[in-house]
């Protein structure tokens, strides 16, 4: 007998994908529209107008599972870039440079990029499969 959660892997993956996309899109909302709160003062324009649209658009696409491979791959790359241009300058260890969220987003999105939309995604509906591959 296997682990009782084994039957729910596709469902847990879909929940991970949707929640990661949902949380990520709010970073873009904050940068572009100051919703739910404004960006801290002094944020460079390339962060606001470069990262903001990526986070908003890729977050929505990952959440709904549409062009999931590409959206998650781009989001993963943005988070790797953010880590190396901002956090790593302070210290290499994420615990010391407040970069844990960037690292987690980077690798969660990298995993999602490899997996695709999975169940409960537009990609799976478009391809007529339950796995979105």
MARMITOR-831808 format. One record per residue (C-alpha): residue in one letter; x, z negated, y negated. Coordinates in nm, 3 decimals, decimal comma, m for minus. Example, Ala and Ser with C-alpha at 12.3 -4.5 7.8 and 13.67 -1.06 7.14 Angstrom:
// residues 2
['A' [1,230 m0,780 0,450]]
['S' [1,367 m0,714 0,106]]
//
This chain:
// residues 133
['X' [0,000 0,000 0,000]]
['X' [0,137 0,099 m0,338]]
['X' [0,130 m0,077 m0,668]]
['X' [m0,231 m0,105 m0,785]]
['X' [m0,154 0,071 m1,114]]
['X' [m0,012 0,380 m0,939]]
['X' [m0,355 0,542 m0,938]]
['X' [m0,367 0,511 m1,316]]
['X' [m0,037 0,676 m1,411]]
['X' [m0,205 0,982 m1,571]]
['X' [m0,440 0,757 m1,767]]
['X' [m0,164 0,524 m1,885]]
['X' [0,048 0,822 m1,987]]
['X' [m0,244 0,970 m2,184]]
['X' [m0,296 0,636 m2,357]]
['X' [0,076 0,617 m2,441]]
['X' [0,069 0,969 m2,585]]
['X' [m0,242 0,908 m2,792]]
['X' [m0,131 0,570 m2,927]]
['X' [0,221 0,694 m3,009]]
['X' [0,077 0,992 m3,198]]
['X' [m0,178 0,773 m3,377]]
['X' [0,083 0,523 m3,491]]
['X' [0,325 0,799 m3,595]]
['X' [0,072 0,985 m3,809]]
['X' [0,029 0,674 m4,025]]
['X' [0,396 0,691 m4,125]]
['X' [0,321 1,037 m4,262]]
['X' [0,004 0,914 m4,433]]
['X' [0,204 0,642 m4,605]]
['X' [0,474 0,883 m4,722]]
['X' [0,239 1,156 m4,843]]
['X' [m0,069 0,968 m4,962]]
['X' [0,037 0,602 m4,998]]
['X' [m0,225 0,514 m4,735]]
['X' [m0,258 0,238 m4,623]]
['X' [0,019 0,118 m4,859]]
['X' [0,273 0,288 m5,086]]
['X' [0,627 0,366 m4,979]]
['X' [0,891 0,120 m5,094]]
['X' [1,038 0,223 m5,430]]
['X' [1,340 0,447 m5,427]]
['X' [1,257 0,657 m5,122]]
['X' [1,430 0,995 m5,162]]
['X' [1,200 1,297 m5,202]]
['X' [1,332 1,461 m4,883]]
['X' [1,207 1,158 m4,689]]
['X' [0,865 1,173 m4,850]]
['X' [0,817 1,551 m4,850]]
['X' [1,031 1,635 m4,546]]
['X' [0,958 1,355 m4,300]]
['X' [0,602 1,290 m4,421]]
['X' [0,452 1,622 m4,311]]
['X' [0,642 1,612 m3,980]]
['X' [0,510 1,265 m3,903]]
['X' [0,155 1,345 m4,006]]
['X' [0,125 1,683 m3,834]]
['X' [0,324 1,600 m3,521]]
['X' [0,148 1,264 m3,492]]
['X' [m0,191 1,433 m3,496]]
['X' [m0,081 1,705 m3,252]]
['X' [0,068 1,454 m3,007]]
['X' [m0,237 1,227 m3,035]]
['X' [m0,482 1,505 m2,950]]
['X' [m0,242 1,674 m2,707]]
['X' [m0,217 2,012 m2,878]]
['X' [0,117 2,198 m2,862]]
['X' [0,234 1,865 m2,725]]
['X' [0,573 1,975 m2,592]]
['X' [0,683 2,117 m2,928]]
['X' [0,522 1,853 m3,151]]
['X' [0,678 1,568 m2,954]]
['X' [1,016 1,744 m2,941]]
['X' [1,017 1,786 m3,320]]
['X' [0,906 1,424 m3,371]]
['X' [1,180 1,304 m3,135]]
['X' [1,439 1,503 m3,328]]
['X' [1,316 1,367 m3,660]]
['X' [1,351 1,013 m3,532]]
['X' [1,703 1,080 m3,401]]
['X' [1,791 1,226 m3,742]]
['X' [1,639 0,924 m3,920]]
['X' [1,838 0,687 m3,704]]
['X' [2,171 0,857 m3,766]]
['X' [2,130 0,925 m4,139]]
['X' [1,985 0,586 m4,230]]
['X' [2,005 0,309 m3,973]]
['X' [2,339 0,382 m3,808]]
['X' [2,515 0,366 m4,146]]
['X' [2,446 m0,008 m4,157]]
['X' [2,544 m0,084 m3,798]]
['X' [2,538 0,099 m3,468]]
['X' [2,321 m0,159 m3,288]]
['X' [1,947 m0,106 m3,355]]
['X' [1,881 m0,481 m3,353]]
['X' [2,119 m0,516 m3,647]]
['X' [2,015 m0,210 m3,850]]
['X' [1,632 m0,224 m3,824]]
['X' [1,643 0,100 m3,623]]
['X' [1,461 m0,014 m3,311]]
['X' [1,137 0,163 m3,405]]
['X' [1,320 0,490 m3,473]]
['X' [1,498 0,469 m3,136]]
['X' [1,178 0,386 m2,948]]
['X' [0,987 0,668 m3,118]]
['X' [1,275 0,906 m3,044]]
['X' [1,274 0,836 m2,671]]
['X' [0,897 0,800 m2,631]]
['X' [0,853 1,139 m2,799]]
['X' [1,135 1,287 m2,590]]
['X' [0,951 1,174 m2,276]]
['X' [0,623 1,314 m2,409]]
['X' [0,800 1,642 m2,491]]
['X' [0,914 1,666 m2,130]]
['X' [0,574 1,569 m1,984]]
['X' [0,339 1,765 m2,207]]
['X' [m0,018 1,679 m2,289]]
['X' [m0,136 1,543 m1,956]]
['X' [m0,500 1,449 m1,907]]
['X' [m0,729 1,401 m2,205]]
['X' [m0,543 1,667 m2,405]]
['X' [m0,635 1,995 m2,566]]
['X' [m0,337 2,152 m2,389]]
['X' [m0,485 2,071 m2,047]]
['X' [m0,820 2,218 m2,150]]
['X' [m0,657 2,535 m2,282]]
['X' [m0,461 2,586 m1,961]]
['X' [m0,743 2,484 m1,730]]
['X' [m0,540 2,212 m1,558]]
['X' [m0,545 1,834 m1,563]]
['X' [m0,173 1,804 m1,632]]
['X' [m0,123 2,019 m1,941]]
['X' [0,192 2,185 m1,801]]
//
